[in-house]
Amino acid sequence: MKLCQNGNMSENENHEINVQVGWPLDAGANPSVVNQIAVNSLEDPQGRRSGYGLLLGYMAPPALINEQDIARFRKETGDFIPITVHAELFLPTAAAEDLWEHLGNVLGKNG
C-alpha cells in the first residue's frame, strides 16, 4: 500500500512511502451472526454513484408455539421485530466490486 502526503509541503513536492498491511491473526475469532442485509446505492452531490451503504444485522425470530403465543406477540409488538445492527458500512464502488468478486469466488459463482 502506498501512502501519499501533501500536508504542509509545496504543491510540487510529494512523498510516498510503502507500508505493509495485514489482518490480525484473530480477525475472525468472534463473528456475529447476520440474517438481514440492506444495500443502498449512494451518490455524490453531482449525482454520480460514489459507493454503497451496507447494513448487516440480525433479527431473532420469536418462538411462537400456538395461537395464544401469536395473539400475544401481535398485541405486544404490532408485528414489528427490531433488527440488531452489527455493521453499518460505506463501500466505495471499487471496494464493493472487490467484495462482489471475492464473494463470487468463495461461493463458486465466478467460473
C-alpha positions as CSV (number, residue, x, y, z in Angstrom):
1,M,0.0,0.0,0.0
2,K,1.3,3.4,-0.9
3,L,0.6,6.4,1.3
4,C,0.9,9.9,-0.1
5,Q,1.2,13.1,2.0
6,N,0.9,16.6,0.7
7,G,0.2,18.4,4.0
8,N,2.5,21.4,4.6
9,M,4.6,20.8,1.6
10,S,4.6,22.8,-1.6
11,E,2.2,21.6,-4.3
12,N,5.0,20.2,-6.4
13,E,6.5,18.2,-3.5
14,N,5.0,14.7,-2.9
15,H,6.5,12.0,-0.7
16,E,5.5,8.4,-1.0
17,I,6.2,5.6,1.5
18,N,5.4,1.9,1.1
19,V,3.9,0.1,4.0
20,Q,2.7,-3.4,4.6
21,V,-0.8,-4.1,5.9
22,G,-2.4,-7.3,7.1
23,W,-5.3,-8.7,9.1
24,P,-4.5,-9.7,12.7
25,L,-4.4,-13.4,13.3
26,D,-7.5,-13.4,15.4
27,A,-9.5,-11.2,13.0
28,G,-12.4,-13.7,12.6
29,A,-12.4,-15.0,16.2
30,N,-15.8,-13.6,17.2
31,P,-18.1,-13.4,14.2
32,S,-21.6,-12.0,14.5
33,V,-24.5,-14.0,13.0
34,V,-26.2,-11.9,10.3
35,N,-29.5,-12.8,8.7
36,Q,-30.6,-9.3,7.4
37,I,-28.8,-7.3,4.7
38,A,-29.7,-3.9,3.3
39,V,-27.8,-2.2,0.4
40,N,-28.3,1.3,-0.9
41,S,-26.6,3.0,-3.9
42,L,-25.2,6.4,-2.7
43,E,-24.4,9.4,-4.9
44,D,-22.1,12.4,-4.6
45,P,-23.6,15.9,-4.8
46,Q,-23.2,15.8,-8.6
47,G,-25.4,12.7,-8.9
48,R,-22.6,10.3,-9.6
49,R,-22.5,6.9,-7.9
50,S,-19.9,7.2,-5.1
51,G,-20.4,3.9,-3.5
52,Y,-22.8,1.8,-1.5
53,G,-24.2,1.8,2.0
54,L,-24.3,-1.7,3.6
55,L,-26.2,-2.7,6.7
56,L,-25.7,-6.1,8.3
57,G,-27.9,-7.2,11.1
58,Y,-29.7,-9.9,13.0
59,M,-33.4,-10.5,13.6
60,A,-34.2,-13.0,16.3
61,P,-37.4,-14.9,15.2
62,P,-39.9,-15.2,18.0
63,A,-40.8,-18.6,19.5
64,L,-44.5,-18.8,18.6
65,I,-45.8,-22.2,19.5
66,N,-49.5,-21.8,19.4
67,E,-52.3,-19.3,18.6
68,Q,-52.1,-17.7,22.1
69,D,-48.4,-17.0,21.5
70,I,-49.2,-15.4,18.2
71,A,-52.0,-13.3,19.6
72,R,-49.8,-12.1,22.5
73,F,-46.9,-11.4,20.1
74,R,-49.2,-9.3,17.8
75,K,-50.7,-7.4,20.8
76,E,-47.3,-6.6,22.4
77,T,-45.3,-5.8,19.2
78,G,-47.7,-4.9,16.5
79,D,-46.0,-7.5,14.3
80,F,-42.7,-5.5,14.5
81,I,-39.4,-7.3,15.2
82,P,-36.4,-5.0,15.5
83,I,-33.2,-5.7,13.7
84,T,-30.0,-5.5,15.7
85,V,-27.4,-3.7,13.6
86,H,-24.0,-5.5,13.6
87,A,-22.3,-3.4,10.9
88,E,-23.0,-0.1,9.2
89,L,-20.6,0.3,6.3
90,F,-19.8,2.6,3.4
91,L,-18.1,0.9,0.5
92,P,-16.6,2.9,-2.4
93,T,-17.6,1.4,-5.7
94,A,-14.2,-0.2,-6.2
95,A,-14.4,-1.9,-2.7
96,A,-18.0,-3.1,-3.5
97,E,-16.8,-4.6,-6.7
98,D,-13.9,-6.3,-4.9
99,L,-16.3,-7.7,-2.3
100,W,-18.6,-8.9,-5.1
101,E,-15.7,-10.7,-6.8
102,H,-14.4,-12.3,-3.5
103,L,-17.9,-13.5,-2.6
104,G,-18.4,-14.9,-6.1
105,N,-15.1,-16.8,-5.8
106,V,-15.9,-18.2,-2.3
107,L,-19.4,-19.2,-3.4
108,G,-18.1,-20.8,-6.6
109,K,-20.1,-18.3,-8.8
110,N,-17.1,-16.9,-10.8
111,G,-16.1,-19.8,-13.0
